[in-house]
Amino acid sequence: LMISGDRSLAEDKRGAFYNTLEEFHKHWDRVDIIVPRIKNYELRITNVFGNVFIHTSPWTLIFQPFWIYREGLRILKANGYSLMAKNYLMTVHDYPPFYNGLGAYLLNLATRVPYVLEIHHIPGYPKAANLKEWIYKVFARLFIKIDSSRAKLVRVVNKNQTPDFLIKAGVPEGKIAYISSMYIDLDIFKPMNLPKKYDLIFVGRLAENKGINLLLEAVKFSIINLQFPIKCLIVGDGPLETFCKLKIENWKLRDKVLMYGRAKDSSEIARLLNESKILIMPSYNEGGPRVVVEAMACGVPVLATPVGIAPDLLKNGSGGEIITWDVKDIVLKIRALLNDSDGYKRYGLTGSEIVKQFEKKETIRNYADKLKEILG
């Protein structure tokens, strides 16, 4: 039983969650996923891959803990859950305001079904993009110990950043386990030897925490202050899409920044990465992100802020470099890398070797095996 905040399956979007379940479902007899309400509720998808069932809440988000409790009870009873048989396990993807964790807590109290709490990242940590994220970070620090108290395990997806936060917030270190969520299809994400059309590529949701404002400022600074033109491709959509278009128009960057929109699938993302020289990721906070590993698998060097998995991978001169949240630093490192052909080749080669550890089938099998250990 997966309790998730990801609505993409119910909306029939074949993104990262779909790609994970494409392999993950093979390890289980049945997978039930409880998700929040979607905009077009009447058009919701209820089943994928035959044995994956999606239960979309008909209620508004504020009532999600109670929907999780009610629907979870119904699912467990309908499918013969038994504590003695140990035939059900919950995974709970949680984040502020912790409605998933609260729902799982209530369901566990009623049924004793064991669960793994999954904390992929802490909004606002290590750096908040806005006041809301700062409040969420404080809330997480105060609540996370209670949130994790009944969980069998707390899964994290980077080795240092999130565990450090959780330990300081009072979560027992022995309860925390690093289990990667980087499931990369190396038959899709690989070097393709395509002509390079863009100096930079950004792939992600157009939201404040992704640092898209820093990227646009960096392109502007490079052109105006350093007379060093950069051609940048922005792939994704989100709440800041209009903001980005206005900035590009007002700063006269139309010839230098292309708004591509959302890529339709992994193959399209892989092609666009291969057509770009550098992946730029100026995020304020992240758990992964997956695109860092995807770019490295394509032999594309990465410049990323010290968030999520980036500090784990971009160390000792491998795969790329860490940048700060400073526009001048970002621009100077872009220019230095574009002008350093030897360093560029080295980052591309070492990056593609490092990420072989994230091969999709093997990483998902490891995840499934870790969960089965809890069931005994």
JOTALIN-V255512 format. One record per backbone hydrogen bond with DSSP energy under -1.0 kcal/mol. NH is the residue of the N-H (numbers start at 0). CO is the residue of the C=O. Records with the same first field share a line. If there is no record, write none. Layout:
BEGIN
NH: CO + CO
END
This chain:
BEGIN
1: 31
2: 90
3: 33
10: 6
11: 8
12: 7
14: 12
18: 14
19: 15
20: 16
21: 17
22: 19
23: 19
24: 20
25: 22
26: 23
27: 24
30: 50
32: 52
33: 1
34: 54
40: 38
42: 39
43: 40
44: 9
47: 51
50: 48
51: 47
52: 30
53: 45
54: 32
56: 34
62: 59
63: 60
66: 62
67: 63
68: 64
69: 65
70: 66
71: 67
72: 68
73: 69
74: 70
75: 71
76: 72
77: 73
78: 74
79: 76
80: 75
85: 81
89: 113
90: 0
91: 115
92: 2
93: 117
97: 94
101: 97
102: 98
103: 99
104: 100
105: 101
106: 102
107: 103
108: 104
109: 105
110: 106
111: 107
115: 89
116: 152
117: 91
118: 154
124: 121
126: 283
133: 129
134: 130
135: 131
136: 132
137: 133
138: 134
139: 135
140: 136
141: 137
142: 138
143: 139
146: 142
147: 143
148: 145
151: 114
153: 174
154: 116
155: 176
163: 159
164: 160
165: 161
166: 162
167: 163
168: 164
169: 166
170: 165
174: 171
175: 172
176: 153
178: 155
182: 180
183: 357
185: 183
187: 184
188: 184
189: 187
196: 274
197: 274
198: 230
199: 230
200: 277
201: 232
203: 234
205: 236
206: 204
209: 206
210: 207
214: 210
215: 211
216: 212
217: 213
218: 214
219: 215
220: 216
221: 217
222: 218
223: 219
224: 220
225: 220
227: 221
231: 255
232: 199
233: 257
234: 201
235: 260
239: 205
240: 237
243: 239
244: 240
245: 241
246: 242
247: 243
248: 244
249: 245
250: 246
251: 248
252: 247
255: 252
256: 252
257: 231
259: 233
268: 264
269: 265
270: 266
271: 267
272: 268
273: 269
274: 270
275: 272
276: 197
277: 198
278: 300
279: 200
280: 302
283: 208
291: 288
293: 289
294: 290
295: 291
296: 292
297: 293
298: 295
299: 294
301: 318
302: 278
303: 320
304: 280
306: 304
308: 287
309: 306
312: 308
313: 309
314: 312
320: 301
322: 303
329: 325
330: 326
331: 327
332: 328
333: 329
334: 330
335: 331
336: 332
337: 333
338: 334
339: 336
343: 339
344: 340
345: 341
346: 342
347: 343
348: 344
349: 345
350: 346
351: 347
352: 348
353: 349
354: 350
355: 352
356: 353
357: 354
358: 355
359: 183
362: 358
363: 359
364: 360
365: 361
366: 362
367: 363
368: 364
369: 365
370: 366
371: 367
372: 368
374: 370
375: 371
END
